[in-house]
Amino acid sequence: MSSKPIQVGDLVMVVRVTPCCGLCAKFIGHTFIVQRIYMYGRCSICNNTNNGGAQDEGRHWFILPTLKRIDPLAEPEHIETDEEIHA
Ligand SMILES: [Zn+2]
């Protein structure tokens, strides 16, 4: 997997709870396109300072450690198919 940082326009999903307070569980699975990146973010729940966040299309934003980028185009070599035809 690439280790590029999450950027504006990336499709991301909330995959884990906040590392600071362990909350945001209700947003697990929330998928959105990043509208804005914050270099320094505060947890919207406990107000701890974190390493940045990403805003969704609405009013929510999520600190980066809770997010995983979803690559729309999977790398072809990782796609397993049954295309091996034994003639
Ligand atoms: Zn928190």
PDB file of the backbone (N, CA, C, O) and the ligand in Angstrom, with CONECT records:
HET     ZN  A 101       1
ATOM      1  N   MET A   1       0.837  -1.199   0.000  1.00  0.00           N
ATOM      2  CA  MET A   1       0.000   0.000   0.000  1.00  0.00           C
ATOM      3  C   MET A   1       0.869   1.245   0.000  1.00  0.00           C
ATOM      4  O   MET A   1       1.963   1.254   0.564  1.00  0.00           O
ATOM      5  N   SER A   2       0.383   2.267  -0.622  1.00  0.00           N
ATOM      6  CA  SER A   2       1.132   3.510  -0.627  1.00  0.00           C
ATOM      7  C   SER A   2       0.989   4.182   0.725  1.00  0.00           C
ATOM      8  O   SER A   2       0.018   3.970   1.450  1.00  0.00           O
ATOM      9  N   SER A   3       1.975   4.991   1.040  1.00  0.00           N
ATOM     10  CA  SER A   3       1.941   5.666   2.332  1.00  0.00           C
ATOM     11  C   SER A   3       1.763   7.160   2.142  1.00  0.00           C
ATOM     12  O   SER A   3       2.115   7.953   3.016  1.00  0.00           O
ATOM     13  N   LYS A   4       1.215   7.541   0.994  1.00  0.00           N
ATOM     14  CA  LYS A   4       0.970   8.960   0.773  1.00  0.00           C
ATOM     15  C   LYS A   4       0.009   9.470   1.827  1.00  0.00           C
ATOM     16  O   LYS A   4      -0.921   8.769   2.225  1.00  0.00           O
ATOM     17  N   PRO A   5       0.238  10.692   2.276  1.00  0.00           N
ATOM     18  CA  PRO A   5      -0.706  11.248   3.239  1.00  0.00           C
ATOM     19  C   PRO A   5      -2.061  11.500   2.593  1.00  0.00           C
ATOM     20  O   PRO A   5      -2.173  11.688   1.382  1.00  0.00           O
ATOM     21  N   ILE A   6      -3.055  11.500   3.416  1.00  0.00           N
ATOM     22  CA  ILE A   6      -4.401  11.787   2.931  1.00  0.00           C
ATOM     23  C   ILE A   6      -4.467  13.237   2.480  1.00  0.00           C
ATOM     24  O   ILE A   6      -3.982  14.138   3.166  1.00  0.00           O
ATOM     25  N   GLN A   7      -5.077  13.451   1.310  1.00  0.00           N
ATOM     26  CA  GLN A   7      -5.148  14.785   0.740  1.00  0.00           C
ATOM     27  C   GLN A   7      -6.585  15.127   0.401  1.00  0.00           C
ATOM     28  O   GLN A   7      -7.466  14.268   0.389  1.00  0.00           O
ATOM     29  N   VAL A   8      -6.797  16.407   0.125  1.00  0.00           N
ATOM     30  CA  VAL A   8      -8.114  16.860  -0.325  1.00  0.00           C
ATOM     31  C   VAL A   8      -8.495  16.105  -1.592  1.00  0.00           C
ATOM     32  O   VAL A   8      -7.687  15.968  -2.510  1.00  0.00           O
ATOM     33  N   GLY A   9      -9.717  15.623  -1.633  1.00  0.00           N
ATOM     34  CA  GLY A   9     -10.196  14.900  -2.792  1.00  0.00           C
ATOM     35  C   GLY A   9     -10.088  13.394  -2.646  1.00  0.00           C
ATOM     36  O   GLY A   9     -10.664  12.645  -3.434  1.00  0.00           O
ATOM     37  N   ASP A  10      -9.348  12.948  -1.633  1.00  0.00           N
ATOM     38  CA  ASP A  10      -9.236  11.507  -1.420  1.00  0.00           C
ATOM     39  C   ASP A  10     -10.537  10.945  -0.875  1.00  0.00           C
ATOM     40  O   ASP A  10     -11.250  11.599  -0.115  1.00  0.00           O
ATOM     41  N   LEU A  11     -10.822   9.741  -1.273  1.00  0.00           N
ATOM     42  CA  LEU A  11     -11.936   9.006  -0.698  1.00  0.00           C
ATOM     43  C   LEU A  11     -11.409   8.255   0.517  1.00  0.00           C
ATOM     44  O   LEU A  11     -10.489   7.444   0.408  1.00  0.00           O
ATOM     45  N   VAL A  12     -11.992   8.531   1.657  1.00  0.00           N
ATOM     46  CA  VAL A  12     -11.498   7.917   2.884  1.00  0.00           C
ATOM     47  C   VAL A  12     -12.666   7.310   3.664  1.00  0.00           C
ATOM     48  O   VAL A  12     -13.833   7.632   3.440  1.00  0.00           O
ATOM     49  N   MET A  13     -12.305   6.432   4.573  1.00  0.00           N
ATOM     50  CA  MET A  13     -13.299   5.833   5.442  1.00  0.00           C
ATOM     51  C   MET A  13     -12.794   5.888   6.875  1.00  0.00           C
ATOM     52  O   MET A  13     -11.602   5.723   7.135  1.00  0.00           O
ATOM     53  N   VAL A  14     -13.711   6.119   7.793  1.00  0.00           N
ATOM     54  CA  VAL A  14     -13.361   6.071   9.206  1.00  0.00           C
ATOM     55  C   VAL A  14     -13.243   4.600   9.586  1.00  0.00           C
ATOM     56  O   VAL A  14     -14.207   3.840   9.491  1.00  0.00           O
ATOM     57  N   VAL A  15     -12.056   4.217  10.013  1.00  0.00           N
ATOM     58  CA  VAL A  15     -11.813   2.797  10.261  1.00  0.00           C
ATOM     59  C   VAL A  15     -11.495   2.489  11.718  1.00  0.00           C
ATOM     60  O   VAL A  15     -11.488   1.323  12.115  1.00  0.00           O
ATOM     61  N   ARG A  16     -11.235   3.504  12.510  1.00  0.00           N
ATOM     62  CA  ARG A  16     -10.950   3.207  13.918  1.00  0.00           C
ATOM     63  C   ARG A  16     -11.378   4.370  14.779  1.00  0.00           C
ATOM     64  O   ARG A  16     -11.588   5.486  14.303  1.00  0.00           O
ATOM     65  N   VAL A  17     -11.498   4.084  16.034  1.00  0.00           N
ATOM     66  CA  VAL A  17     -11.916   5.124  16.960  1.00  0.00           C
ATOM     67  C   VAL A  17     -10.757   6.071  17.221  1.00  0.00           C
ATOM     68  O   VAL A  17      -9.612   5.770  16.883  1.00  0.00           O
ATOM     69  N   THR A  18     -11.051   7.196  17.812  1.00  0.00           N
ATOM     70  CA  THR A  18     -10.015   8.179  18.088  1.00  0.00           C
ATOM     71  C   THR A  18      -8.996   7.602  19.061  1.00  0.00           C
ATOM     72  O   THR A  18      -9.377   6.962  20.041  1.00  0.00           O
ATOM     73  N   PRO A  19      -7.697   7.819  18.807  1.00  0.00           N
ATOM     74  CA  PRO A  19      -6.671   7.289  19.700  1.00  0.00           C
ATOM     75  C   PRO A  19      -6.647   7.994  21.046  1.00  0.00           C
ATOM     76  O   PRO A  19      -6.160   7.434  22.028  1.00  0.00           O
ATOM     77  N   CYS A  20      -7.162   9.210  21.104  1.00  0.00           N
ATOM     78  CA  CYS A  20      -7.087   9.976  22.346  1.00  0.00           C
ATOM     79  C   CYS A  20      -8.144   9.535  23.344  1.00  0.00           C
ATOM     80  O   CYS A  20      -7.848   9.322  24.520  1.00  0.00           O
ATOM     81  N   CYS A  21      -9.373   9.399  22.874  1.00  0.00           N
ATOM     82  CA  CYS A  21     -10.444   9.109  23.811  1.00  0.00           C
ATOM     83  C   CYS A  21     -11.252   7.875  23.428  1.00  0.00           C
ATOM     84  O   CYS A  21     -12.157   7.468  24.156  1.00  0.00           O
ATOM     85  N   GLY A  22     -10.920   7.282  22.280  1.00  0.00           N
ATOM     86  CA  GLY A  22     -11.557   6.016  21.927  1.00  0.00           C
ATOM     87  C   GLY A  22     -13.007   6.146  21.511  1.00  0.00           C
ATOM     88  O   GLY A  22     -13.763   5.175  21.554  1.00  0.00           O
ATOM     89  N   LEU A  23     -13.392   7.336  21.112  1.00  0.00           N
ATOM     90  CA  LEU A  23     -14.785   7.526  20.728  1.00  0.00           C
ATOM     91  C   LEU A  23     -14.906   7.673  19.216  1.00  0.00           C
ATOM     92  O   LEU A  23     -13.981   7.323  18.484  1.00  0.00           O
ATOM     93  N   CYS A  24     -16.005   8.171  18.760  1.00  0.00           N
ATOM     94  CA  CYS A  24     -16.338   8.264  17.338  1.00  0.00           C
ATOM     95  C   CYS A  24     -16.751   6.912  16.778  1.00  0.00           C
ATOM     96  O   CYS A  24     -16.812   6.749  15.559  1.00  0.00           O
ATOM     97  N   ALA A  25     -17.030   5.955  17.625  1.00  0.00           N
ATOM     98  CA  ALA A  25     -17.365   4.617  17.129  1.00  0.00           C
ATOM     99  C   ALA A  25     -18.563   4.649  16.202  1.00  0.00           C
ATOM    100  O   ALA A  25     -18.664   3.833  15.286  1.00  0.00           O
ATOM    101  N   LYS A  26     -19.457   5.571  16.430  1.00  0.00           N
ATOM    102  CA  LYS A  26     -20.656   5.590  15.579  1.00  0.00           C
ATOM    103  C   LYS A  26     -20.334   6.008  14.158  1.00  0.00           C
ATOM    104  O   LYS A  26     -21.162   5.850  13.261  1.00  0.00           O
ATOM    105  N   PHE A  27     -19.132   6.544  13.943  1.00  0.00           N
ATOM    106  CA  PHE A  27     -18.764   6.955  12.586  1.00  0.00           C
ATOM    107  C   PHE A  27     -17.909   5.918  11.874  1.00  0.00           C
ATOM    108  O   PHE A  27     -17.498   6.129  10.733  1.00  0.00           O
ATOM    109  N   ILE A  28     -17.646   4.823  12.525  1.00  0.00           N
ATOM    110  CA  ILE A  28     -16.870   3.773  11.854  1.00  0.00           C
ATOM    111  C   ILE A  28     -17.629   3.341  10.604  1.00  0.00           C
ATOM    112  O   ILE A  28     -18.819   3.031  10.658  1.00  0.00           O
ATOM    113  N   GLY A  29     -16.929   3.327   9.492  1.00  0.00           N
ATOM    114  CA  GLY A  29     -17.570   2.969   8.232  1.00  0.00           C
ATOM    115  C   GLY A  29     -18.054   4.178   7.446  1.00  0.00           C
ATOM    116  O   GLY A  29     -18.456   4.051   6.290  1.00  0.00           O
ATOM    117  N   HIS A  30     -18.016   5.351   8.070  1.00  0.00           N
ATOM    118  CA  HIS A  30     -18.417   6.575   7.367  1.00  0.00           C
ATOM    119  C   HIS A  30     -17.396   6.862   6.269  1.00  0.00           C
ATOM    120  O   HIS A  30     -16.200   6.988   6.534  1.00  0.00           O
ATOM    121  N   THR A  31     -17.878   6.963   5.050  1.00  0.00           N
ATOM    122  CA  THR A  31     -17.003   7.167   3.902  1.00  0.00           C
ATOM    123  C   THR A  31     -17.283   8.540   3.319  1.00  0.00           C
ATOM    124  O   THR A  31     -18.440   8.930   3.158  1.00  0.00           O
ATOM    125  N   PHE A  32     -16.243   9.259   3.009  1.00  0.00           N
ATOM    126  CA  PHE A  32     -16.448  10.593   2.451  1.00  0.00           C
ATOM    127  C   PHE A  32     -15.253  11.024   1.631  1.00  0.00           C
ATOM    128  O   PHE A  32     -14.182  10.421   1.681  1.00  0.00           O
ATOM    129  N   ILE A  33     -15.470  12.095   0.869  1.00  0.00           N
ATOM    130  CA  ILE A  33     -14.384  12.699   0.098  1.00  0.00           C
ATOM    131  C   ILE A  33     -13.860  13.869   0.909  1.00  0.00           C
ATOM    132  O   ILE A  33     -14.622  14.731   1.349  1.00  0.00           O
ATOM    133  N   VAL A  34     -12.564  13.888   1.097  1.00  0.00           N
ATOM    134  CA  VAL A  34     -11.964  14.920   1.936  1.00  0.00           C
ATOM    135  C   VAL A  34     -12.134  16.289   1.285  1.00  0.00           C
ATOM    136  O   VAL A  34     -11.724  16.508   0.145  1.00  0.00           O
ATOM    137  N   GLN A  35     -12.739  17.194   2.022  1.00  0.00           N
ATOM    138  CA  GLN A  35     -12.970  18.547   1.525  1.00  0.00           C
ATOM    139  C   GLN A  35     -11.893  19.515   1.977  1.00  0.00           C
ATOM    140  O   GLN A  35     -11.618  20.510   1.306  1.00  0.00           O
ATOM    141  N   ARG A  36     -11.296  19.225   3.097  1.00  0.00           N
ATOM    142  CA  ARG A  36     -10.319  20.147   3.650  1.00  0.00           C
ATOM    143  C   ARG A  36      -9.444  19.383   4.632  1.00  0.00           C
ATOM    144  O   ARG A  36      -9.904  18.489   5.342  1.00  0.00           O
ATOM    145  N   ILE A  37      -8.180  19.756   4.653  1.00  0.00           N
ATOM    146  CA  ILE A  37      -7.237  19.131   5.574  1.00  0.00           C
ATOM    147  C   ILE A  37      -6.814  20.160   6.611  1.00  0.00           C
ATOM    148  O   ILE A  37      -6.504  21.305   6.282  1.00  0.00           O
ATOM    149  N   TYR A  38      -6.805  19.747   7.829  1.00  0.00           N
ATOM    150  CA  TYR A  38      -6.294  20.592   8.907  1.00  0.00           C
ATOM    151  C   TYR A  38      -4.934  20.061   9.323  1.00  0.00           C
ATOM    152  O   TYR A  38      -4.777  18.868   9.578  1.00  0.00           O
ATOM    153  N   MET A  39      -3.965  20.939   9.389  1.00  0.00           N
ATOM    154  CA  MET A  39      -2.644  20.502   9.802  1.00  0.00           C
ATOM    155  C   MET A  39      -2.623  20.130  11.276  1.00  0.00           C
ATOM    156  O   MET A  39      -1.986  19.156  11.678  1.00  0.00           O
ATOM    157  N   TYR A  40      -3.317  20.910  12.063  1.00  0.00           N
ATOM    158  CA  TYR A  40      -3.422  20.605  13.476  1.00  0.00           C
ATOM    159  C   TYR A  40      -4.895  20.540  13.812  1.00  0.00           C
ATOM    160  O   TYR A  40      -5.648  21.479  13.552  1.00  0.00           O
ATOM    161  N   GLY A  41      -5.281  19.472  14.368  1.00  0.00           N
ATOM    162  CA  GLY A  41      -6.690  19.326  14.679  1.00  0.00           C
ATOM    163  C   GLY A  41      -6.893  19.058  16.154  1.00  0.00           C
ATOM    164  O   GLY A  41      -5.996  18.615  16.872  1.00  0.00           O
ATOM    165  N   ARG A  42      -8.073  19.336  16.560  1.00  0.00           N
ATOM    166  CA  ARG A  42      -8.457  18.942  17.904  1.00  0.00           C
ATOM    167  C   ARG A  42      -9.554  17.900  17.776  1.00  0.00           C
ATOM    168  O   ARG A  42     -10.443  17.996  16.929  1.00  0.00           O
ATOM    169  N   CYS A  43      -9.464  16.925  18.626  1.00  0.00           N
ATOM    170  CA  CYS A  43     -10.527  15.935  18.665  1.00  0.00           C
ATOM    171  C   CYS A  43     -11.838  16.656  18.942  1.00  0.00           C
ATOM    172  O   CYS A  43     -11.931  17.462  19.868  1.00  0.00           O
ATOM    173  N   SER A  44     -12.846  16.360  18.135  1.00  0.00           N
ATOM    174  CA  SER A  44     -14.112  17.054  18.306  1.00  0.00           C
ATOM    175  C   SER A  44     -14.841  16.574  19.551  1.00  0.00           C
ATOM    176  O   SER A  44     -15.867  17.142  19.926  1.00  0.00           O
ATOM    177  N   ILE A  45     -14.333  15.556  20.181  1.00  0.00           N
ATOM    178  CA  ILE A  45     -15.003  15.010  21.356  1.00  0.00           C
ATOM    179  C   ILE A  45     -14.310  15.451  22.642  1.00  0.00           C
ATOM    180  O   ILE A  45     -14.942  16.033  23.523  1.00  0.00           O
ATOM    181  N   CYS A  46     -13.008  15.173  22.750  1.00  0.00           N
ATOM    182  CA  CYS A  46     -12.336  15.445  24.016  1.00  0.00           C
ATOM    183  C   CYS A  46     -11.429  16.662  23.919  1.00  0.00           C
ATOM    184  O   CYS A  46     -10.843  17.076  24.919  1.00  0.00           O
ATOM    185  N   ASN A  47     -11.305  17.246  22.718  1.00  0.00           N
ATOM    186  CA  ASN A  47     -10.541  18.470  22.525  1.00  0.00           C
ATOM    187  C   ASN A  47      -9.040  18.273  22.634  1.00  0.00           C
ATOM    188  O   ASN A  47      -8.297  19.250  22.723  1.00  0.00           O
ATOM    189  N   ASN A  48      -8.587  17.050  22.630  1.00  0.00           N
ATOM    190  CA  ASN A  48      -7.157  16.798  22.599  1.00  0.00           C
ATOM    191  C   ASN A  48      -6.582  17.271  21.271  1.00  0.00           C
ATOM    192  O   ASN A  48      -7.256  17.209  20.243  1.00  0.00           O
ATOM    193  N   THR A  49      -5.360  17.734  21.288  1.00  0.00           N
ATOM    194  CA  THR A  49      -4.705  18.109  20.043  1.00  0.00           C
ATOM    195  C   THR A  49      -4.165  16.864  19.365  1.00  0.00           C
ATOM    196  O   THR A  49      -3.521  16.025  19.994  1.00  0.00           O
ATOM    197  N   ASN A  50      -4.434  16.757  18.095  1.00  0.00           N
ATOM    198  CA  ASN A  50      -3.983  15.608  17.338  1.00  0.00           C
ATOM    199  C   ASN A  50      -3.173  16.090  16.142  1.00  0.00           C
ATOM    200  O   ASN A  50      -2.895  17.280  15.997  1.00  0.00           O
ATOM    201  N   ASN A  51      -2.806  15.154  15.304  1.00  0.00           N
ATOM    202  CA  ASN A  51      -1.910  15.473  14.194  1.00  0.00           C
ATOM    203  C   ASN A  51      -2.623  15.944  12.941  1.00  0.00           C
ATOM    204  O   ASN A  51      -2.066  15.842  11.848  1.00  0.00           O
ATOM    205  N   GLY A  52      -3.793  16.436  13.061  1.00  0.00           N
ATOM    206  CA  GLY A  52      -4.476  16.937  11.882  1.00  0.00           C
ATOM    207  C   GLY A  52      -5.764  16.183  11.628  1.00  0.00           C
ATOM    208  O   GLY A  52      -6.013  15.104  12.165  1.00  0.00           O
ATOM    209  N   GLY A  53      -6.557  16.793  10.797  1.00  0.00           N
ATOM    210  CA  GLY A  53      -7.845  16.179  10.534  1.00  0.00           C
ATOM    211  C   GLY A  53      -8.302  16.456   9.124  1.00  0.00           C
ATOM    212  O   GLY A  53      -7.688  17.224   8.384  1.00  0.00           O
ATOM    213  N   ALA A  54      -9.387  15.816   8.773  1.00  0.00           N
ATOM    214  CA  ALA A  54      -9.971  15.967   7.448  1.00  0.00           C
ATOM    215  C   ALA A  54     -11.467  16.205   7.607  1.00  0.00           C
ATOM    216  O   ALA A  54     -12.141  15.555   8.406  1.00  0.00           O
ATOM    217  N   GLN A  55     -11.961  17.149   6.826  1.00  0.00           N
ATOM    218  CA  GLN A  55     -13.379  17.489   6.900  1.00  0.00           C
ATOM    219  C   GLN A  55     -14.146  16.768   5.807  1.00  0.00           C
ATOM    220  O   GLN A  55     -13.666  16.636   4.682  1.00  0.00           O
ATOM    221  N   ASP A  56     -15.327  16.309   6.142  1.00  0.00           N
ATOM    222  CA  ASP A  56     -16.157  15.658   5.134  1.00  0.00           C
ATOM    223  C   ASP A  56     -17.006  16.693   4.412  1.00  0.00           C
ATOM    224  O   ASP A  56     -16.789  17.896   4.560  1.00  0.00           O
ATOM    225  N   GLU A  57     -17.969  16.227   3.635  1.00  0.00           N
ATOM    226  CA  GLU A  57     -18.775  17.141   2.832  1.00  0.00           C
ATOM    227  C   GLU A  57     -19.723  17.962   3.702  1.00  0.00           C
ATOM    228  O   GLU A  57     -20.311  18.945   3.250  1.00  0.00           O
ATOM    229  N   GLY A  58     -19.853  17.553   4.913  1.00  0.00           N
ATOM    230  CA  GLY A  58     -20.766  18.254   5.793  1.00  0.00           C
ATOM    231  C   GLY A  58     -20.015  19.001   6.879  1.00  0.00           C
ATOM    232  O   GLY A  58     -19.012  19.663   6.613  1.00  0.00           O
ATOM    233  N   ARG A  59     -20.489  18.893   8.060  1.00  0.00           N
ATOM    234  CA  ARG A  59     -19.896  19.652   9.152  1.00  0.00           C
ATOM    235  C   ARG A  59     -18.959  18.811  10.006  1.00  0.00           C
ATOM    236  O   ARG A  59     -18.362  19.320  10.955  1.00  0.00           O
ATOM    237  N   HIS A  60     -18.824  17.555   9.686  1.00  0.00           N
ATOM    238  CA  HIS A  60     -17.992  16.698  10.513  1.00  0.00           C
ATOM    239  C   HIS A  60     -16.552  16.731  10.037  1.00  0.00           C
ATOM    240  O   HIS A  60     -16.273  16.907   8.851  1.00  0.00           O
ATOM    241  N   TRP A  61     -15.671  16.562  10.960  1.00  0.00           N
ATOM    242  CA  TRP A  61     -14.300  16.294  10.555  1.00  0.00           C
ATOM    243  C   TRP A  61     -13.721  15.275  11.504  1.00  0.00           C
ATOM    244  O   TRP A  61     -14.188  15.091  12.629  1.00  0.00           O
ATOM    245  N   PHE A  62     -12.686  14.616  11.012  1.00  0.00           N
ATOM    246  CA  PHE A  62     -12.144  13.460  11.698  1.00  0.00           C
ATOM    247  C   PHE A  62     -10.630  13.578  11.741  1.00  0.00           C
ATOM    248  O   PHE A  62     -10.001  13.988  10.765  1.00  0.00           O
ATOM    249  N   ILE A  63     -10.057  13.221  12.865  1.00  0.00           N
ATOM    250  CA  ILE A  63      -8.603  13.276  12.938  1.00  0.00           C
ATOM    251  C   ILE A  63      -8.017  12.157  12.078  1.00  0.00           C
ATOM    252  O   ILE A  63      -8.583  11.071  11.957  1.00  0.00           O
ATOM    253  N   LEU A  64      -6.874  12.461  11.493  1.00  0.00           N
ATOM    254  CA  LEU A  64      -6.311  11.588  10.465  1.00  0.00           C
ATOM    255  C   LEU A  64      -6.060  10.150  10.927  1.00  0.00           C
ATOM    256  O   LEU A  64      -6.271   9.228  10.139  1.00  0.00           O
ATOM    257  N   PRO A  65      -5.623   9.920  12.160  1.00  0.00           N
ATOM    258  CA  PRO A  65      -5.362   8.526  12.540  1.00  0.00           C
ATOM    259  C   PRO A  65      -6.596   7.630  12.521  1.00  0.00           C
ATOM    260  O   PRO A  65      -6.476   6.406  12.588  1.00  0.00           O
ATOM    261  N   THR A  66      -7.768   8.223  12.431  1.00  0.00           N
ATOM    262  CA  THR A  66      -8.967   7.384  12.399  1.00  0.00           C
ATOM    263  C   THR A  66      -9.372   7.028  10.970  1.00  0.00           C
ATOM    264  O   THR A  66     -10.325   6.279  10.755  1.00  0.00           O
ATOM    265  N   LEU A  67      -8.640   7.571   9.995  1.00  0.00           N
ATOM    266  CA  LEU A  67      -9.054   7.428   8.600  1.00  0.00           C
ATOM    267  C   LEU A  67      -8.150   6.498   7.814  1.00  0.00           C
ATOM    268  O   LEU A  67      -6.963   6.352   8.104  1.00  0.00           O
ATOM    269  N   LYS A  68      -8.741   5.884   6.826  1.00  0.00           N
ATOM    270  CA  LYS A  68      -7.976   5.061   5.882  1.00  0.00           C
ATOM    271  C   LYS A  68      -8.393   5.487   4.491  1.00  0.00           C
ATOM    272  O   LYS A  68      -9.583   5.600   4.197  1.00  0.00           O
ATOM    273  N   ARG A  69      -7.422   5.720   3.641  1.00  0.00           N
ATOM    274  CA  ARG A  69      -7.753   6.098   2.277  1.00  0.00           C
ATOM    275  C   ARG A  69      -8.205   4.875   1.494  1.00  0.00           C
ATOM    276  O   ARG A  69      -7.649   3.786   1.637  1.00  0.00           O
ATOM    277  N   ILE A  70      -9.213   5.072   0.675  1.00  0.00           N
ATOM    278  CA  ILE A  70      -9.694   4.017  -0.205  1.00  0.00           C
ATOM    279  C   ILE A  70      -9.245   4.367  -1.606  1.00  0.00           C
ATOM    280  O   ILE A  70      -9.632   5.401  -2.150  1.00  0.00           O
ATOM    281  N   ASP A  71      -8.436   3.517  -2.187  1.00  0.00           N
ATOM    282  CA  ASP A  71      -7.986   3.752  -3.550  1.00  0.00           C
ATOM    283  C   ASP A  71      -9.051   3.246  -4.511  1.00  0.00           C
ATOM    284  O   ASP A  71      -9.357   2.054  -4.531  1.00  0.00           O
ATOM    285  N   PRO A  72      -9.610   4.142  -5.300  1.00  0.00           N
ATOM    286  CA  PRO A  72     -10.678   3.715  -6.225  1.00  0.00           C
ATOM    287  C   PRO A  72     -10.180   2.702  -7.245  1.00  0.00           C
ATOM    288  O   PRO A  72     -10.916   1.801  -7.648  1.00  0.00           O
ATOM    289  N   LEU A  73      -8.950   2.851  -7.651  1.00  0.00           N
ATOM    290  CA  LEU A  73      -8.381   1.919  -8.611  1.00  0.00           C
ATOM    291  C   LEU A  73      -7.387   1.030  -7.894  1.00  0.00           C
ATOM    292  O   LEU A  73      -6.268   1.445  -7.593  1.00  0.00           O
ATOM    293  N   ALA A  74      -7.789  -0.158  -7.632  1.00  0.00           N
ATOM    294  CA  ALA A  74      -6.888  -1.084  -6.962  1.00  0.00           C
ATOM    295  C   ALA A  74      -5.742  -1.440  -7.896  1.00  0.00           C
ATOM    296  O   ALA A  74      -5.890  -1.457  -9.118  1.00  0.00           O
ATOM    297  N   GLU A  75      -4.625  -1.714  -7.305  1.00  0.00           N
ATOM    298  CA  GLU A  75      -3.490  -2.086  -8.128  1.00  0.00           C
ATOM    299  C   GLU A  75      -3.770  -3.447  -8.755  1.00  0.00           C
ATOM    300  O   GLU A  75      -4.126  -4.406  -8.071  1.00  0.00           O
ATOM    301  N   PRO A  76      -3.602  -3.505 -10.072  1.00  0.00           N
ATOM    302  CA  PRO A  76      -4.013  -4.719 -10.792  1.00  0.00           C
ATOM    303  C   PRO A  76      -3.367  -5.984 -10.265  1.00  0.00           C
ATOM    304  O   PRO A  76      -3.991  -7.045 -10.265  1.00  0.00           O
ATOM    305  N   GLU A  77      -2.119  -5.887  -9.816  1.00  0.00           N
ATOM    306  CA  GLU A  77      -1.447  -7.118  -9.395  1.00  0.00           C
ATOM    307  C   GLU A  77      -2.040  -7.681  -8.109  1.00  0.00           C
ATOM    308  O   GLU A  77      -1.727  -8.803  -7.711  1.00  0.00           O
ATOM    309  N   HIS A  78      -2.897  -6.897  -7.465  1.00  0.00           N
ATOM    310  CA  HIS A  78      -3.504  -7.398  -6.237  1.00  0.00           C
ATOM    311  C   HIS A  78      -4.881  -7.998  -6.482  1.00  0.00           C
ATOM    312  O   HIS A  78      -5.509  -8.533  -5.568  1.00  0.00           O
ATOM    313  N   ILE A  79      -5.339  -7.904  -7.709  1.00  0.00           N
ATOM    314  CA  ILE A  79      -6.654  -8.459  -8.010  1.00  0.00           C
ATOM    315  C   ILE A  79      -6.505  -9.923  -8.392  1.00  0.00           C
ATOM    316  O   ILE A  79      -5.802 -10.268  -9.341  1.00  0.00           O
ATOM    317  N   GLU A  80      -7.155 -10.739  -7.662  1.00  0.00           N
ATOM    318  CA  GLU A  80      -7.068 -12.165  -7.965  1.00  0.00           C
ATOM    319  C   GLU A  80      -8.235 -12.549  -8.859  1.00  0.00           C
ATOM    320  O   GLU A  80      -9.398 -12.317  -8.529  1.00  0.00           O
ATOM    321  N   THR A  81      -7.911 -13.118  -9.955  1.00  0.00           N
ATOM    322  CA  THR A  81      -8.957 -13.531 -10.883  1.00  0.00           C
ATOM    323  C   THR A  81      -8.750 -14.995 -11.255  1.00  0.00           C
ATOM    324  O   THR A  81      -7.756 -15.626 -10.896  1.00  0.00           O
ATOM    325  N   ASP A  82      -9.707 -15.490 -11.969  1.00  0.00           N
ATOM    326  CA  ASP A  82      -9.619 -16.861 -12.445  1.00  0.00           C
ATOM    327  C   ASP A  82      -9.248 -16.878 -13.920  1.00  0.00           C
ATOM    328  O   ASP A  82      -9.708 -17.720 -14.691  1.00  0.00           O
ATOM    329  N   GLU A  83      -8.412 -15.932 -14.283  1.00  0.00           N
ATOM    330  CA  GLU A  83      -8.126 -15.801 -15.708  1.00  0.00           C
ATOM    331  C   GLU A  83      -7.085 -16.780 -16.209  1.00  0.00           C
ATOM    332  O   GLU A  83      -6.791 -16.825 -17.404  1.00  0.00           O
ATOM    333  N   GLU A  84      -6.541 -17.546 -15.323  1.00  0.00           N
ATOM    334  CA  GLU A  84      -5.556 -18.530 -15.778  1.00  0.00           C
ATOM    335  C   GLU A  84      -6.282 -19.671 -16.467  1.00  0.00           C
ATOM    336  O   GLU A  84      -6.853 -20.558 -15.831  1.00  0.00           O
ATOM    337  N   ILE A  85      -6.239 -19.617 -17.753  1.00  0.00           N
ATOM    338  CA  ILE A  85      -6.930 -20.647 -18.537  1.00  0.00           C
ATOM    339  C   ILE A  85      -5.905 -21.675 -19.004  1.00  0.00           C
ATOM    340  O   ILE A  85      -4.934 -21.348 -19.686  1.00  0.00           O
ATOM    341  N   HIS A  86      -6.144 -22.900 -18.624  1.00  0.00           N
ATOM    342  CA  HIS A  86      -5.212 -23.944 -19.019  1.00  0.00           C
ATOM    343  C   HIS A  86      -5.706 -24.599 -20.285  1.00  0.00           C
ATOM    344  O   HIS A  86      -6.612 -25.431 -20.254  1.00  0.00           O
ATOM    345  N   ALA A  87      -5.106 -24.222 -21.400  1.00  0.00           N
ATOM    346  CA  ALA A  87      -5.578 -24.731 -22.696  1.00  0.00           C
ATOM    347  C   ALA A  87      -5.109 -26.174 -22.909  1.00  0.00           C
ATOM    348  O   ALA A  87      -5.407 -26.773 -23.943  1.00  0.00           O
TER     349      ALA A  87
HETATM  350 ZN    ZN A 101     -10.618  12.525  21.712  1.00  0.00          ZN2+
END
